[in-house]
Amino acid sequence: MVSIRTGSPLLLLAGFLFAATAHAAPAQPAEKHPTKEESEYFEKRIRPILVKYCYECHAGDPKKAKSNFVLDTRDGLRNGGQSGPVIIPGNADDSPLIEAVRYEGLEMPPKEKLPDSLIDELAKWVEMGAPDPRIGKAANPKHKIDLTEARKYWAFQRPKAAHAPEVADKAWPRTDVDRFVAAAREKEGLQPTADADRATLIRRVTFDLIGLPPTPEEIDAFVNDSSTNALANVVDRLLASPQFGEKWGRHWLDVVRYGESTGKERNIPFRYAWRYRNYVIDAFNEDKPYDRFVVEQIAGDLLPSKNAAEHDKHLIATGFLAIGTKGVNTKDAEQFRYEVIDDQIDVTSRAFLSMTVACARCHDHKFDPIPTSDYYALAGIFRSTDTHTGVKPGSKTASDKALLTLAQAGTAENSAASKRAAKALEGHEERAKEIEKIEAQLAELRKSAKEVRRQAQMKKKKGKGKPQAQTVANPVNAKELRDQIKKLEDRLQQLEGAATPAGDFVMAVSEGKPHNSPLLNRGELKDKGDEVHRGVLSVIKTPAGNVNLKH
């Protein structure tokens, strides 16, 4: 069994795969080619906005497009239309395109303003320098992906055993990996550096494994230990340290976009995200086999368990699919669900496939052999899963009642703790309701205060050079509004600062009713196409047959 620490992720991953416009200054340098990350950002975040909201009027032949302005090519976007360039790379606030979508003058799209989240995405992209990987003319929408040709690429083939090369210096290599290094070094005519002294060696090993320096006592002990097992003993001690999982678990948490709040426009804390974080740390410290690590995070809720403790560990592992940013500002429940599904597809494909499958949500993937139909085949799998995050469309606070309960919560030894948690939950829910009520009151009062200020300014402008008339905004009323707002803000701060003890709850997923997903044309929920049967990526399907989806 290959473990997280020592295994080859490629071999195990292979098994898993088959089973599961610019305003240019005179001296501006030539535009650099976008990085891989910038290209992915454009394809996943920016192109879908342009396709959905802009192409209807600004695509195709520039001579026929409105204002002779097209956005379906990089040159068209950079050159602008009749009024000149519309973007200034690195300067969103002064870019006409951003001013237009913000409705600060020209209003685009004219029918309805874009959601704030999409405007922010466009502004962020322009601040990044407006990287645009598109080259040449607009892509042919009828372009077909050649899966037969794509499967010839090494990444979609079963890995083959590689034999370590022969090297001239047979004394230097200690492992097969060393032989590969030695072969490359000898090819370049390079000589190895001398072995590190013992004090340097223990510092390197300690920093590598736990991210902390060794103590003076540990250095002295190793330097003075002449036994052949001295280094092995140090490594074993460090691997047994809790700090090993804390250091190396961080890298996995980065991969799976770990965070403890919803992010986006309304940032709501996830009170139980830490359970998944601790699961990852424990997995590294327990030397959990990599294939088991993968399965628990994707399908832990379906795994058999020996007892309540093991059931809870499996359930907590599926927090992998529950954490992540959530756009709770939307009031559309189905749209919210598809955004969660998109996040799940994105993190799963990035973490386990090293691919950006989410780029195929609105159109066939521009780089990889992933048709849009494959995206919605995966979407059907995640649509058949119930995700328990504690938030829903329109949420202002997280609700513990929307989460799953740990199995151990019902055991006799935890009964007292469960009662305390239930009482704490009741107080938390009452506080959440009061917070929601206060936020609604504040919104109305701030709206009234804004109107009072607007009327006062209008009256002041009209009364310039004339005897001062009585203002509509009564100073007494204005002061009363300010006092009410201050009082409610103080109460809101008090409520939000009151901590509630954590209960026996977990962010996780559970098995739902099987659902296929329709193919959403251009990713538009209101433009549903044919139903796509649940499945995996076409490029990795084997001739032997389809995989067992539940497995």
C-alpha positions in Angstrom: 0.0 0.0 0.0 1.4 3.4 -1.0 1.2 6.1 1.7 0.9 9.8 1.5 4.5 10.2 2.6 6.3 7.8 0.3 4.0 6.8 -2.6 4.0 7.8 -6.2 0.8 9.9 -6.6 0.9 9.4 -10.4 0.4 5.6 -10.2 -2.4 5.9 -7.7 -4.0 8.8 -9.4 -4.0 6.9 -12.7 -6.0 4.1 -10.9 -8.3 6.7 -9.5 -8.8 8.4 -12.9 -9.9 5.1 -14.6 -12.2 4.2 -11.6 -13.9 7.3 -10.5 -8.6 47.1 -25.0 -5.5 48.5 -24.1 -4.6 52.2 -24.0 -1.0 52.0 -25.1 1.5 54.6 -24.0 4.0 55.6 -26.7 6.9 53.7 -25.1 4.9 50.8 -23.8 6.7 47.4 -24.2 5.2 44.6 -26.2 2.3 42.8 -24.5 3.5 39.7 -22.7 1.9 36.3 -23.2 -0.5 35.5 -20.4 0.7 33.0 -17.8 -1.1 29.7 -17.3 -2.9 31.1 -14.2 -3.9 34.2 -16.1 -5.2 32.2 -19.1 -7.2 30.0 -16.7 -8.7 33.1 -15.0 -9.8 34.6 -18.3 -11.3 31.3 -19.6 -13.1 30.5 -16.4 -14.1 34.0 -15.1 -14.0 36.5 -18.0 -14.9 34.8 -21.2 -18.2 33.4 -19.8 -19.3 37.0 -18.9 -18.4 38.3 -22.4 -20.2 35.4 -24.0 -23.3 35.6 -21.9 -23.8 39.4 -21.7 -21.9 41.0 -24.6 -21.6 38.7 -27.7 -25.2 39.3 -28.7 -24.3 42.8 -29.8 -20.5 42.8 -29.9 -19.3 39.7 -31.8 -18.6 38.7 -35.3 -17.9 41.2 -38.1 -16.8 44.6 -36.6 -18.5 46.4 -39.5 -21.9 44.9 -38.5 -21.4 45.0 -34.7 -22.8 47.8 -32.6 -20.3 50.8 -32.5 -18.0 48.6 -34.6 -16.9 47.0 -31.4 -16.4 43.3 -30.9 -15.2 41.3 -27.9 -14.9 37.8 -29.3 -11.2 38.4 -30.2 -8.3 39.9 -28.3 -7.6 42.4 -31.0 -11.2 43.5 -31.1 -11.3 44.0 -27.3 -7.9 45.8 -27.3 -8.7 48.1 -30.3 -12.1 49.1 -29.1 -14.8 50.6 -31.3 -15.9 54.0 -32.7 -14.9 55.7 -29.4 -11.5 54.1 -29.2 -10.0 51.7 -26.6 -12.3 50.6 -23.8 -9.7 49.1 -21.4 -6.6 50.5 -19.8 -4.6 47.4 -18.5 -3.8 47.9 -14.9 -6.2 50.7 -14.4 -9.8 49.5 -13.9 -11.3 52.8 -12.6 -10.3 54.8 -15.7 -11.2 52.0 -18.2 -14.4 52.9 -20.2 -15.5 49.3 -20.1 -15.5 49.2 -16.3 -17.2 52.6 -16.1 -19.9 51.3 -18.5 -20.7 48.1 -16.6 -20.7 50.2 -13.3 -23.3 52.5 -15.0 -21.1 55.5 -14.5 -22.1 57.2 -17.7 -22.6 54.8 -20.6 -24.7 51.9 -19.3 -23.8 48.4 -20.6 -25.4 46.0 -20.9 -28.3 48.4 -21.5 -31.1 46.0 -20.5 -29.9 45.3 -17.0 -26.9 46.0 -14.9 -24.5 43.1 -14.3 -24.4 41.6 -10.8 -21.8 43.3 -8.6 -19.8 40.0 -8.3 -19.3 39.9 -12.1 -18.4 43.6 -12.2 -15.8 42.9 -9.6 -14.4 40.0 -11.7 -14.0 42.3 -14.7 -12.4 45.0 -12.7 -9.9 42.6 -11.1 -9.1 41.2 -14.6 -8.3 44.7 -15.9 -6.2 45.5 -12.8 -4.2 42.3 -13.6 -3.4 43.8 -16.9 -6.3 42.4 -18.8 -4.5 39.2 -19.8 -6.2 37.6 -22.9 -4.9 34.3 -24.3 -7.0 34.4 -27.5 -5.0 34.5 -30.7 -6.3 35.2 -34.2 -9.9 35.1 -35.2 -12.9 34.1 -33.0 -13.0 30.4 -32.4 -15.2 28.2 -34.6 -18.1 27.1 -32.3 -18.5 24.0 -34.4 -15.0 22.8 -33.6 -15.0 19.2 -32.5 -12.6 17.6 -30.0 -10.8 14.6 -31.3 -10.8 12.2 -28.3 -8.9 9.5 -30.2 -6.0 11.8 -30.8 -6.3 13.3 -27.3 -5.9 9.9 -25.7 -2.4 9.5 -27.3 -1.1 12.3 -25.0 1.0 10.8 -22.2 -1.2 12.2 -19.4 -4.2 10.1 -20.5 -2.3 6.9 -20.8 -1.5 4.3 -18.2 1.9 5.0 -16.6 4.7 2.6 -17.5 7.5 1.5 -15.3 10.6 3.5 -15.9 14.0 1.8 -15.4 16.7 3.8 -13.7 19.5 4.7 -16.1 23.0 3.4 -15.8 25.6 6.0 -14.5 29.3 6.1 -14.6 29.7 7.1 -10.9 28.1 4.0 -9.3 29.2 4.9 -5.8 27.3 8.2 -5.5 23.6 7.1 -6.0 21.9 5.7 -3.0 18.4 5.3 -4.5 17.0 5.0 -8.0 16.0 8.6 -7.9 19.6 9.5 -7.3 20.5 7.6 -10.5 18.2 9.8 -12.6 19.8 12.9 -11.0 23.3 11.5 -11.6 22.5 10.7 -15.2 21.3 14.2 -15.9 24.3 15.7 -14.1 26.8 13.6 -16.0 25.2 14.5 -19.3 25.9 18.2 -18.4 29.4 17.5 -17.2 28.6 18.6 -13.6 30.1 17.4 -10.4 28.1 16.8 -7.2 28.8 19.1 -4.2 30.3 17.6 -1.1 28.0 16.1 1.6 26.7 18.6 4.1 28.2 18.6 7.6 26.0 17.1 10.3 24.8 20.3 11.8 23.6 21.5 8.4 22.1 18.2 7.6 19.9 18.1 10.7 18.7 21.6 10.1 17.7 20.8 6.5 15.9 17.6 7.6 14.1 19.3 10.4 13.0 22.3 8.4 11.9 20.0 5.5 9.7 17.7 7.7 8.2 20.0 10.4 9.0 23.5 9.2 10.8 24.4 12.5 14.5 24.7 13.4 16.1 22.0 15.5 16.9 22.9 19.1 20.6 23.3 20.2 20.2 20.0 22.2 18.9 18.1 19.1 21.8 19.4 17.0 24.4 18.4 19.6 22.9 15.0 20.0 22.9 14.3 16.2 26.4 15.7 15.7 27.8 13.5 18.5 25.8 10.3 17.4 28.2 8.2 15.4 25.8 5.3 14.9 24.7 4.2 11.4 21.1 4.8 12.3 21.6 8.4 13.5 19.8 10.1 10.5 17.1 7.5 10.4 16.3 8.0 14.1 16.0 11.8 13.5 13.7 11.3 10.6 11.5 8.8 12.5 11.3 11.2 15.4 10.2 14.1 13.1 7.7 11.9 11.3 6.1 11.0 14.6 5.9 14.7 15.6 2.4 16.4 15.3 4.2 19.3 13.5 4.8 17.0 10.5 1.1 16.9 9.7 0.7 20.6 10.5 3.4 21.6 8.0 2.6 19.2 5.2 -1.1 19.4 5.6 -1.0 23.1 4.8 0.1 22.3 1.2 -3.0 20.1 0.7 -5.2 22.7 2.2 -3.9 25.2 -0.3 -4.8 22.8 -3.1 -8.3 22.3 -1.9 -9.0 26.0 -1.4 -9.5 25.7 2.4 -11.1 28.7 4.0 -13.2 29.3 7.1 -15.8 31.6 5.6 -18.0 32.0 2.5 -15.9 34.9 1.1 -17.3 36.9 -1.8 -19.8 39.8 -1.2 -21.2 38.6 2.2 -18.5 36.9 4.3 -20.1 34.5 6.7 -17.8 32.4 9.0 -17.9 28.6 8.7 -17.9 27.6 12.4 -17.0 24.0 11.7 -14.5 24.1 8.8 -11.7 23.4 11.3 -12.9 19.7 11.5 -11.8 19.1 7.9 -8.5 21.0 8.5 -7.8 18.7 11.5 -8.7 15.6 9.4 -6.1 16.5 6.8 -3.4 17.1 9.5 -4.3 13.7 11.1 -4.2 12.0 7.7 -0.6 13.0 7.2 0.4 12.2 10.8 -1.3 8.7 10.5 0.5 8.1 7.2 -2.9 7.4 5.6 -2.6 5.6 2.2 -3.1 8.1 -0.6 -5.8 6.1 -2.4 -7.8 5.9 0.9 -7.2 9.7 1.4 -8.8 10.4 -2.0 -11.8 8.1 -1.6 -12.6 9.4 1.9 -12.8 13.0 0.7 -14.9 12.3 -2.3 -17.2 9.5 -1.0 -16.6 9.2 2.7 -20.3 9.3 3.4 -20.8 6.1 1.4 -18.0 4.1 3.1 -18.8 1.3 5.6 -17.7 2.1 9.2 -16.8 -0.1 12.1 -18.1 2.3 14.7 -19.4 5.9 15.3 -15.9 7.3 15.5 -14.9 5.9 12.1 -18.2 7.1 10.6 -17.6 10.6 11.9 -14.0 10.6 10.4 -15.4 9.6 7.0 -18.1 12.2 7.2 -15.7 15.0 8.2 -13.4 14.0 5.2 -16.2 15.0 2.8 -15.8 18.6 4.1 -13.5 18.7 1.0 -16.7 19.2 -1.0 -18.5 21.5 1.4 -16.0 24.2 2.1 -15.1 26.9 -0.5 -16.5 30.2 -1.4 -20.3 30.6 -1.5 -22.2 33.5 -3.2 -25.1 33.8 -0.7 -26.1 37.2 -2.2 -28.2 35.4 -4.8 -31.8 34.6 -4.1 -32.1 31.9 -6.8 -31.8 28.5 -5.1 -31.1 26.6 -8.3 -28.4 29.1 -9.4 -26.8 28.8 -6.0 -26.8 25.1 -6.3 -25.1 25.2 -9.7 -22.5 27.6 -8.3 -21.7 25.1 -5.5 -21.5 22.3 -8.1 -19.2 24.3 -10.2 -16.9 24.8 -7.2 -17.0 21.1 -6.5 -16.1 20.2 -10.1 -13.3 22.8 -10.1 -11.7 21.7 -6.9 -12.0 17.9 -7.6 -10.6 18.2 -11.1 -7.7 20.5 -10.0 -6.8 18.4 -6.9 -7.0 14.9 -8.4 -6.8 15.3 -12.2 -4.6 18.4 -12.5 -7.1 19.8 -15.0 -9.4 22.8 -15.1 -12.7 21.0 -16.0 -14.7 24.0 -14.8 -13.5 25.9 -17.9 -16.0 23.7 -19.9 -19.1 25.1 -18.1 -20.0 27.5 -20.9 -18.1 26.1 -23.9 -15.8 23.3 -24.8 -12.4 23.6 -23.1 -10.0 25.7 -25.0 -6.9 23.7 -24.2 -7.8 20.2 -22.9 -10.1 17.6 -24.6 -13.1 18.3 -22.4 -16.4 19.0 -24.2 -19.1 20.9 -22.4 -21.2 17.7 -22.2 -18.5 16.1 -20.0 -18.8 19.0 -17.6 -22.5 18.4 -17.2 -22.0 14.6 -16.9 -19.9 15.4 -13.8 -22.4 18.0 -12.7 -25.0 15.3 -12.6 -22.9 13.3 -10.1 -22.6 16.3 -7.8 -26.2 17.2 -8.3 -27.0 13.8 -6.9 -25.2 14.8 -3.7 -26.6 16.9 -0.9 -24.1 19.5 0.3 -24.4 20.7 3.9 -22.6 24.0 4.3 -24.8 25.9 6.9 -25.6 28.6 4.4 -28.2 29.1 1.6 -29.3 31.8 -0.8 -29.9 35.0 1.1 -28.2 33.9 4.3 -26.8 36.5 6.6 -25.4 34.1 9.2 -24.6 30.4 9.1 -27.2 27.9 10.6 -26.0 24.9 12.5 -29.4 23.3 11.8 -28.5 23.1 8.1 -25.4 20.9 8.9 -25.0 17.2 9.7 -24.7 15.8 13.2 -21.8 13.6 14.2 -22.7 10.0 15.1 -20.8 10.2 18.4 -23.0 13.0 19.6 -25.7 10.4 20.5 -23.4 8.1 22.6 -23.9 7.9 26.3 -20.5 9.5 27.1 -21.4 12.5 25.0 -25.0 13.0 26.2 -24.2 15.8 28.6 -22.1 17.5 26.0 -24.9 17.1 23.5 -27.4 18.8 25.8 -25.0 21.7 26.3 -24.5 21.9 22.6 -28.3 21.9 22.0 -28.8 24.7 24.5 -25.9 26.7 22.9 -27.4 26.1 19.4 -30.8 27.4 20.6 -29.1 30.6 21.8 -27.1 30.9 18.6 -30.2 30.6 16.4 -32.0 33.3 18.4 -29.0 35.6 18.1 -28.9 34.9 14.3 -32.5 35.9 13.9 -31.9 39.1 15.9 -28.9 39.9 13.7 -30.9 39.4 10.6 -33.7 41.6 11.9 -31.2 44.4 12.9 -29.5 44.3 9.5 -32.8 44.7 7.7 -33.6 47.7 10.0 -30.2 49.2 9.3 -30.7 48.9 5.6 -34.0 50.9 5.8 -32.5 53.5 8.1 -29.4 54.0 5.9 -31.7 54.3 2.9 -33.7 57.0 4.7 -30.6 58.9 5.8 -29.3 58.8 2.3 -32.6 60.3 1.0 -32.5 63.0 3.7 -29.0 64.0 2.6 -29.9 64.0 -1.1 -32.9 66.3 -0.5 -30.8 68.6 1.6 -28.2 68.9 -1.1 -30.9 69.5 -3.8 -32.5 72.2 -1.7 -29.1 73.8 -1.1 -28.3 73.9 -4.8 -31.7 75.5 -5.6 -31.4 78.1 -2.9 -28.0 79.5 -3.8 -28.1 83.3 -4.1 -31.7 83.4 -2.7 -33.1 83.7 0.7 -32.7 80.4 2.5 -35.9 78.4 2.4 -36.8 75.8 5.0 -35.0 72.5 4.1 -36.8 69.3 3.6 -34.3 67.5 5.8 -35.2 68.5 9.3 -32.0 68.6 11.4 -33.8 67.0 14.3 -34.9 64.1 12.1 -31.4 63.7 10.6 -29.9 63.5 14.1 -32.6 61.0 15.2 -31.7 58.8 12.2 -28.0 58.9 13.1 -28.7 58.1 16.7 -30.9 55.1 15.7 -28.3 53.8 13.3 -25.5 54.1 15.9 -27.6 52.3 18.5 -28.4 49.4 16.1 -24.7 49.2 14.9 -23.5 48.9 18.5 -26.1 46.1 19.2 -25.1 44.3 16.0 -21.4 44.4 17.0 -22.3 43.1 20.4 -24.3 40.2 19.0 -21.6 39.3 16.4 -18.9 39.3 19.0 -20.7 36.8 21.3 -19.2 33.4 20.8 -21.2 30.2 20.9 -19.5 26.9 21.9 -19.1 24.5 19.0 -21.7 21.8 18.8 -21.6 18.3 17.4 -22.0 19.5 13.8 -20.0 19.0 10.6 -19.8 20.5 7.1 -20.1 17.5 4.9 -22.0 15.9 2.1 -24.6 13.0 2.0 -26.1 10.9 -0.7 -29.0 12.5 -2.4 -31.5 11.4 -5.1 -29.9 10.5 -8.5 -30.3 13.4 -10.9 -28.9 14.0 -14.4 -28.2 17.5 -15.3 -29.3 19.3 -18.4 -26.6 21.0 -20.6 -26.9 24.7 -19.9 -26.2 26.6 -23.1 -23.4 29.1 -22.4 -23.8 28.2 -18.7 -27.1 30.0 -18.6 -29.6 28.4 -16.2 -32.6 29.8 -18.2 -31.3 28.2 -21.5 -31.4 24.4 -20.7 -30.5 21.9 -23.4 -30.6 18.2 -23.6 -30.2 16.1 -20.4 -26.7 14.6 -20.0 -26.3 11.3 -18.3 -24.0 11.2 -15.3 -20.5 10.1 -16.1 -16.8 10.8 -16.1 -14.6 12.5 -18.6 -14.8 10.9 -22.0 -11.0 11.1 -22.6 -10.3 8.8 -19.7 -13.0 6.2 -20.3 -11.6 2.8 -20.9 -12.6 0.4 -23.6 -13.3 -2.2 -20.9 -16.4 -0.3 -19.9 -17.7 2.5 -17.7 -16.7 2.9 -14.1 -19.0 2.3 -11.2 -20.1 5.8 -10.4 -21.1 5.1 -6.8 -17.6 3.6 -6.2 
